[in-house]
Amino acid sequence: MSLGDGHAHTLGEPSSWVRRWTHLVAPGATVLDVACGSGRHLAWFLNRGHAVTGVDRDIHTAKSNCPTAHLVEADIEAQPWPFTHTFGAVVVTHYLWRPLLPAITQSVAPGGVLIYETFAAGNAVFGRPSRPDFLLEPEELLATCKDFTVVAYENGTLTDPMRCVQRIAAIRKPTVKSASDAPTVYSL
């Protein structure tokens, strides 16, 4: 299955998946970028008026590219999860550390959005990453988001460059305060 990405990512270009589902993020919502790297998604959301937080073990490039972002330098694979609060959106691209999946999903506020895209099983035929530790198993993101409303999910092959990915856009179910609360409507 080809997912039709159609172009390679340049250093500063946000993921097409993130761009496609940005409209689900409420105006002014806080955004967390996990393993933020150079800050391409931080800049994307800053330019749309969001307060952004990025976490990575090296934040120097992100700090240069997004000086107004709140950046947390932490080795999230070896240290405790650095956040005790939730965010209106959590974005993860090209990163997988399975022990963090519960912390990542719990960092999405009720009614907030998770936009996640990373490499999937089968990617070894195209190059790196190739170790199963860094490749999602079929439907793994669906299982991770069992308490979310899934808006979009894909598992397949992208071109330019060729790679196997799994990606999801999901909304954490809002906390119901009363039976008269109106449901939230999201446009696709």
C-alpha positions in Angstrom: 0.0 0.0 0.0 1.4 3.4 -0.9 0.3 6.3 1.2 1.3 8.9 -1.4 3.5 11.2 0.6 5.1 12.2 -2.6 8.2 14.1 -1.3 11.1 13.9 1.0 11.4 15.9 4.2 13.9 18.7 4.2 15.4 19.8 7.5 12.8 22.6 8.1 9.8 21.0 6.5 7.1 19.7 8.8 5.7 16.2 8.2 2.9 16.1 5.7 1.0 14.0 8.2 1.4 16.8 10.9 0.3 19.4 8.4 -2.7 17.4 7.3 -4.1 17.1 10.9 -3.0 20.4 12.4 -6.6 21.7 12.0 -7.7 19.3 14.8 -5.6 21.2 17.3 -7.7 23.8 19.0 -6.7 27.4 18.5 -4.2 28.5 21.1 -3.8 24.9 22.5 -0.4 24.0 24.0 1.6 21.6 21.9 4.3 19.2 23.0 6.8 17.9 20.4 8.5 14.7 21.7 12.0 14.2 20.4 11.8 17.6 18.8 15.1 17.5 16.9 15.7 20.7 14.9 12.3 22.1 15.8 10.5 21.8 12.5 7.2 21.0 14.2 7.8 23.6 16.9 8.2 26.3 14.3 5.1 25.0 12.4 2.9 25.3 15.5 4.5 28.6 16.7 3.6 30.1 13.4 0.0 29.2 14.0 -0.1 30.9 17.4 0.4 27.9 19.7 2.5 27.9 22.8 5.0 25.0 22.2 7.2 22.8 24.3 9.9 20.6 22.8 11.8 17.8 24.6 14.9 16.2 23.4 18.3 15.1 24.7 19.9 17.9 22.6 17.9 21.1 22.2 20.6 23.4 20.8 19.5 23.3 17.2 15.8 23.7 18.2 16.8 26.6 20.4 18.5 28.3 17.5 15.5 27.7 15.2 12.7 28.4 17.7 14.1 30.8 20.4 10.6 31.5 21.8 9.7 27.8 22.3 9.9 26.3 25.8 12.5 23.6 25.5 13.3 20.8 27.9 16.7 19.0 27.6 16.2 15.5 28.9 17.1 12.0 28.0 13.6 10.7 28.1 14.7 7.1 27.6 16.9 7.1 30.7 15.2 9.7 33.0 11.7 10.1 34.3 9.1 11.7 32.1 9.6 15.4 32.6 6.0 16.5 32.4 3.2 16.3 35.0 0.7 18.4 33.1 -1.1 17.7 29.8 -1.1 19.4 26.4 -3.7 20.3 23.9 -1.7 18.4 21.3 1.2 16.0 21.4 3.3 15.4 18.2 5.7 12.6 17.7 7.5 11.9 14.4 10.4 9.5 13.6 10.7 8.4 17.2 9.7 5.2 19.1 10.6 4.2 22.6 7.9 1.8 23.7 8.2 2.3 27.5 7.2 6.0 26.9 4.0 5.3 25.0 1.8 5.4 28.1 3.4 8.7 29.2 3.0 10.2 25.8 -0.7 9.3 25.5 -1.3 10.5 29.1 0.2 13.8 28.2 -2.6 14.5 25.8 -5.4 16.5 27.6 -9.0 15.3 27.4 -10.2 16.5 24.0 -6.6 17.0 22.9 -4.9 15.6 19.8 -2.2 13.0 19.3 -0.4 13.2 16.0 2.1 10.4 15.7 4.1 9.1 12.7 7.1 6.8 12.8 8.7 3.8 11.1 6.9 0.5 10.9 7.7 -3.2 10.5 9.0 -3.8 7.0 11.2 -0.7 6.9 14.4 -2.9 7.1 14.2 -3.6 3.4 14.6 0.2 2.7 17.3 0.9 5.3 17.4 2.4 8.7 15.9 2.0 11.2 15.9 -1.7 10.8 15.9 -3.1 14.3 12.5 -4.3 15.5 12.9 -2.1 18.7 12.5 0.9 16.5 9.7 -0.3 14.2 6.0 -0.3 15.1 4.2 -3.7 14.8 1.0 -3.7 12.7 -1.8 -1.8 14.5 0.5 -1.0 17.4 -0.6 2.7 17.4 -4.2 1.6 17.3 -3.7 -0.4 20.4 -1.8 2.4 22.1 -4.8 4.8 21.3 -7.6 2.5 22.5 -8.9 5.3 24.8 -8.9 7.8 21.9 -11.2 8.5 19.1 -9.2 7.7 16.0 -9.6 10.2 13.2 -7.1 8.7 10.8 -4.7 5.7 10.8 -2.4 4.5 8.1 0.1 1.6 8.0 2.0 1.2 4.8 4.8 2.3 2.5 5.7 5.9 1.5 7.8 7.0 -1.4 10.6 9.6 -1.8 12.3 8.2 0.2 10.9 4.7 0.4 10.0 3.8 3.9 7.4 1.9 5.9 5.4 4.0 8.4 2.6 3.8 10.8 0.7 7.0 11.7 -2.3 8.1 13.6 -4.3 11.2 14.3 -6.4 10.6 17.4 -8.4 12.7 19.9 -8.4 11.8 23.6 -11.9 11.3 24.7 -13.1 14.4 26.6 -14.0 14.1 30.2 -17.8 14.2 30.5 -19.0 16.6 33.1 -22.7 16.0 32.7 -25.1 14.2 30.5 -26.0 17.5 28.8 -22.5 18.2 27.6 -22.6 18.5 23.8 -20.3 16.2 21.8 -17.3 17.8 20.2 -17.5 17.9 16.4 -14.3 17.7 14.4 -14.1 18.4 10.7 -12.0 16.3 8.4 
